[in-house]
Each structure stands twice: as structure tokens, then as C-alpha cells.
Amino acid sequence: MSTIDDKSSELSSSSTTNLKENNTKENDETRSDSKPPWAEAHRIAVQNNQNTYTDPETSYIVMTELFHKQRGYCCGNNCRHCPYDHVNVKKKNVIEK
């Protein structure tokens, strides 16, 4: 037979679990709506008329959209900031922005 204290602790535990699940869902939604970590680095590089920036997650040097526009065509290498909609990239390799 359950006592009042047992039921109270079950409710408390259940409430804590529900709060954790809700917080996790909110954090996941926030992450999916937010921009990737490199977006700010790209914005600053373009603002400063730079052709490249360093990806903060991988440390790779990445060409900016400004660089690609100066080149004048899609090179077909599936570049992150291609302003030409990856027209020369084979279909299976196209990434979504």
C-alpha cells in the first residue's frame, strides 16, 4: 500500500522528468532555429571585404561569398557559400544551405 509520502515523491519525480524533457525540447528547437557557428565568422569576413575566414569548428579556411562572386562562376566543388546555386556540382553532392 502506498503512503502519501510515496505518492508525493512520485509526483515530484514525474514533474522533474517532464521539466527536463521540456527543457531539452526547447534547447533542441533553439539550436535548430539558430544559425551555424560559422555564420557569424562569414558575416564579419564579408563585412570586412575578406575573401576567406577560419571556420570556428574545424579551423578550415573557407572562401566567402564575396570571393566566389569575384571569381564569377560556380567551380563545381560544392562550396559552402556558392552564390550560383551549385550549378556545376553533380546532383548527389549538392549541400543545402
Secondary structure, 3 states (H helix, E strand, C coil): CCCHHHHHHHHHHHHHHHHHHHHHHHHHHHHHHCCCCHHHHHHHHHHCCCCEEECCCCCCEEECHHHHHHHCCCCCCCCCCCCCCCCCCCHHHCCCC
